Amino acid sequence: MKSSCSAAYFGMSFPIPGKILLVALCLLMASFSALDAQERPKERLIVLTDIEADPDDTQSLVRLFLYANQLDIKGLVATTSCWMTSAIHPASIQKVIDAYGEVQPNLLKHEPGFPTAEDLSALLKSGLPKYGMTGVGKGMDSEGSDWIIKVLEEEDERPLWISVWGGVNTLGQALFKIRETKTPLEAKKLISKLRVYTISDQDDSGIWIRNNFPDLFYIVSPGDNYGDATWTGINAYIKGINNDEISNSWIASNLQQGHGPLGAVYPDVAWGVEGDTPAFLSLIPNGLNNAEHPEWGGWGGRYERYLPDFSKTKKGGSIVEIAPETRPIWTNADDSFKPYVPKEYGRTVLPDTATFTGYRETLWRWRDDFQNDFAARMDWCTQSFAAANHPPVPVLSHPEKLTVIAGEKFTLDAFDSTDPDGDNLSFLWFYYPEAGSYKGDFSVGAANNVHLVHLTAPELEQEASLHLILKLTDKGSPALSRYKRVIVTVKPK
């Protein structure tokens, strides 16, 4: 049990009269934490899911609903895919919503803003029970495709993310209807608000969409060969690291059992755990993620915009037709990642001796962090505020964007960071070379596990940017991390 919220912690000198004030103070601090995490507006999101084609859609829904207060969920659409070509299962979405409804009152003890089950049920829609392009064209409108258009037409300037966990033909039909019924200017305005992340290609409408709507913001590892996809970093077994947090025993003890009705509907792994979750992971506000910049990297991986070499695209085992891309897309990018490992004596963490390079690395490098975050939120389903852990709040003493001159010394400081539970905090500053335009070597220094670091800008002849990341981790259970990304523009002398 935590005894975290005290009058002294909130700068008060009077004694706490009882448990009522304790709970009130804890809830207030949780609200501050949630607000800090949401400096940017909530991301709007519509999910297209071929739920029942694989248990992982249900797994991903459970996680999604635990972040329903930090995302603006606008639609939940049951669709087909290459694995389930002629059926849809909206009732299976409703089952997860019902389980969420039983724990929603307890979730509100930890952070505000969780919608009711009734709110989510009102967003449940159906696509057509047709495969791919057989469900796109005249007379192929569905409740789901019309709903996408309705949400797009709302007076809201925020982007609308379409998170595609199966086939994408419901979006294809919405785009078809927009093109047929709107003026070119109206269509351009609506399409400019769309952001799409699809878990590979699970029907033949994906390539049709990309070819016919060349300006559409689209993240995908193209084709149907899942082994070539960034998103597989969420469940790939990686040699040389600890993979416990995707193990069946970890899932059973931290998610499924003893965590109330929502944990009880989280199914066992059949193919790969939560293969659809990367389609929304980078929308969660955590100080690292920036959905408008896939090239910066985040919990859902890192992606760059280019025209893929079709000669390297391998055919998978599904019925999806694949073809060359005719336009640049946001797709696989490589990171070289050297994990930090804990030490029992001396400096608490040091870089590992091994370096890992590849596209999966852009995602699994954060896996322990987002799995711990999931486990903590699952605890919120049944535990009191005092018994559970909550994420720390990183606070910088300077702006998140700095401009310095080559060779100039500068400092980064997160002294004022806090934790809503009063936990001890660990700091880790590191350089993320792939995220910025500067590609040379840069040292954050040996003692980079303190709140204040002193740095020297690199010598260069052309202006470039460096991305420096603060990872702030509490010592609660499970340990939770939040981040600050400092973008440093270095100008030549």
HELIX and SHEET records of a PDB file:
HELIX    1   1 LYS A   19  ALA A   37  1                                  19    
HELIX    2   2 ASP A   56  LEU A   66  1                                  11    
HELIX    3   3 PRO A   90  LEU A  107  1                                  18    
HELIX    4   4 ALA A  117  SER A  121  1                                   5    
HELIX    5   5 GLY A  132  GLY A  135  5                                   4    
HELIX    6   6 GLU A  143  LEU A  152  1                                  10    
HELIX    7   7 ASN A  169  THR A  181  1                                  13    
HELIX    8   8 PRO A  184  SER A  192  1                                   9    
HELIX    9   9 SER A  205  ASN A  212  1                                   8    
HELIX   10  10 TYR A  226  ASP A  228  5                                   3    
HELIX   11  11 THR A  230  ILE A  234  5                                   5    
HELIX   12  12 ASP A  244  ILE A  246  5                                   3    
HELIX   13  13 ASN A  248  ILE A  251  1                                   4    
HELIX   14  14 ALA A  252  GLN A  256  3                                   5    
HELIX   15  15 GLY A  260  ALA A  264  1                                   5    
HELIX   16  16 PRO A  278  LEU A  281  1                                   4    
HELIX   17  17 PRO A  294  TRP A  296  5                                   3    
HELIX   18  18 PHE A  310  LYS A  312  5                                   3    
HELIX   19  19 GLU A  361  TRP A  364  1                                   4    
HELIX   20  20 ARG A  367  TRP A  380  1                                  14    
HELIX   21  21 PRO A  433  ALA A  435  5                                   3    
SHEET    1   A 6 LEU A 124  SER A 126  0                                        
SHEET    2   A 6 ASP A  72  ALA A  78  1                                        
SHEET    3   A 6 ARG A  44  THR A  49  1                                        
SHEET    4   A 6 LEU A 160  VAL A 164  1                                        
SHEET    5   A 6 LEU A 194  THR A 198  1                                        
SHEET    6   A 6 PHE A 217  ILE A 219  1                                        
SHEET    1   B 2 TYR A 303  TYR A 306  0                                        
SHEET    2   B 2 ILE A 329  ASN A 332 -1                                        
SHEET    1   C 2 ASP A 335  PHE A 337  0                                        
SHEET    2   C 2 PHE A 356  GLY A 358 -1                                        
SHEET    1   D 2 TYR A 340  PRO A 342  0                                        
SHEET    2   D 2 VAL A 349  PRO A 351 -1                                        
SHEET    1   E 4 LYS A 401  ILE A 405  0                                        
SHEET    2   E 4 SER A 481  LYS A 491  1                                        
SHEET    3   E 4 ALA A 464  ASP A 474 -1                                        
SHEET    4   E 4 LEU A 425  TYR A 431 -1                                        
SHEET    1   F 2 LYS A 409  ASP A 413  0                                        
SHEET    2   F 2 LEU A 452  THR A 456 -1                                        
END                                                                             
